[in-house]
Amino acid sequence: MNKKLYQKIEEVVKPYCKCDWCLLKEISACKYSDPRFFIQLKAIEHFKYEESERQGRDIGWEEAHMLWVEQGFAKEFADFYDEELTAEDIYDKILAYRKK
């Protein structure tokens, strides 16, 4: 990961992120991971938001991850993954595929 980007993430994470888990903490902890991991995390975050809205409650990250896999989103993510696409692009492709 770019050193300046890593430093910026650290500046944001340390003083402001007080929760047990957040996307920025995950990026900070896994700074040398494959970008595919982060793109899928962002797609799951989008799914988590929509599913929480649908259920009328915050489903939390653990439940979001379980549903992501159980409902087949993980497989579909793998099918549609392309390093040129954003998480939102891939998520939109998954939703469009599901509407067929």
ABEGO torsion letter per residue (X at the ends): XBAAAAAAAAAAAAAABABABBAAAAAAAAAABBAAAAAAAAAAAAAAAAAAAAAGBBAEAAAAAAAAAAAGAAAAAAAABBAABBAAAAAAAAAAAAAX
